[in-house]
């Protein structure tokens, strides 16, 4: 009987061993946690989508000659070739300062739009919230790589816009400008990702 028990045990053990590769192969592969740079590029892509939605809104359908916001970042001098030569810390610092400028402009737009009961206000509020989230993510990444924080001069904007037409005009210009900025920032975050890995 003891011999029988031993052979039964060894048979069971052999069966368990045979099942091991199967058990390990069917176990779920743990998901790779997205890096900070992944989160930054994903959040920027989300902002691009929100900007597109706001621009598609009939309320912002405007062919008027835009008036300028001289305080916004200059985009005409940035090209795809620049992306390969970006330095990590200065670029993160610059993007953070520029996003803070956009935050200032969109919060102003939100305030002046309320007076005219603008129909796109809920989407605008959502976009400001997502913009703040991107700024927070970027600030966290800057701390990790010890990138300095820049303080750009906060521009003074008119306390109110007298006509809804002016609100539409300002909205259209800001959104078009922000879309260009986000497209470039998205590519910059992807380009900088290997450089972040190199310093960590």
LINRAPE-V954935 format. One record per run of one state. SS is the DSSP state (hx for helix, st for strand, lp for the rest). FROM is the first residue (numbers start at 1). LEN is the number of residues. Records with the same first field share a line. If there is no record, write none. Layout:
SS=FROM-LEN ; FROM-LEN
This chain:
lp=1-1 ; 27-9 ; 57-1 ; 61-19 ; 86-2 ; 115-6 ; 146-18 ; 200-1
hx=2-25 ; 36-21 ; 58-3 ; 80-6 ; 88-27 ; 121-25 ; 164-36
